[in-house]
């Protein structure tokens, strides 16, 4: 891209303008993604690299378009204005290379290690940009050769880092980004050779091809940079998708937790009446016959009045624990009311379960008060069989009536000084 003494070859000049437009297009695209970019330091560093490249290319556009038109003549390479613009160009490119390395390191090992590893790079970039722009004697082609000395190791390192990620971290986006870095490394290797051939006017067999490559290098850069930019966006979107997936998993867990809180009684850890209304745990009921049991604690009010609600809650919890221990895995226990429980036992008959339940209640460990006094668990039971799920509601009503009938009988016997509640005979199922 060596300029003629009076003008710039149209192809090369248009290429610089197009390259600037491409860099600005990428920056504009990144800005539309700023909601994702700002939370990811590695991508913010890469965006800074593109911004530095845009500043550098803008300096070339000013050098070869605006400055000649303003002053009326093409400035010489040694003029102060030209040197200043070349300094901006060179420093911008080198700072961009540093930002690429920083972003890659942050992606690999985190922001702290990435920043620490590149904290002195800015000073080196400034020194390199100043020295190279001051020492250059043969214009832009010579500056590109200086840049190649930095660009090649930078892009090789970034490519190797991204392509050698551990397998669990390797994605389509990381592979594409590494490949794009590798393509740019190869391009800069070619630039280092062909620009040197053109600069020295070497009579090699590919000298003519080298001149064409120098004229087209802006277009090649644009292609490589756009490919790299979109590969980085793919990597960003993969990262954002993982964040969305994590948020969805957390939301699902929260939903499950809220649903459990809505369907389970916190005191007894049994299903509640709402769960029954929504059909939770009733899958077996729909496919077979069965029986239902209504259990009601007889002495809860007395325990609350004499010893406080903490002991009453302990009594309720003990009742749920005892009833659950007498059930099969597919039987269901629901807290039906304050001191009432509903048991749904598919493929069972009342005559087969009442004895087991009563034995579990009669042998249950008592609840203890703060003073160590034992409160015996006293429970009335009512049962009813059902032949199909359509009869379930009716069976529950019959079991409820059965339970209240037994409760009255037990109370009458207690009031008349008869048998204790724990020793009352069971009522036969209807």
Secondary structure by P-SEA (a helix, b strand, c coil): cccccccccaaaaaaaaaaaaaaaaaaaaaaaaaaaaaacaaaaaaaaaaaaaaaaaaaaaaaccccccccccccccccaaaaaaaaaaaaaaaaaaaaaaaaaaaacccaaaaaaaccaaaaaaaaaaaaaaaaccccaaaaaaaaaacaaaaaaaaaaaaaacccccccaaaaaaaaaaaaaaaaaaaaaaaaaaaaacccccaaaaaaaaaaaaaaaaaaaaaaaaaaaaaaaaaaaaaaaaaaaaaaaaaaaaaaaaaccccccccccaaaaaacccccccccccbbbbbbbbccaaaaaacccaaaaaaaaaaaaaaaaaaccccbbbbcccccbbbbbbccccccccaaaaaaaaaacbbbbcccbbbbbbbbbbbbcccccccaaaaaaaaaaaaaaaaaaaaaaaaaacccccccbbbbccc
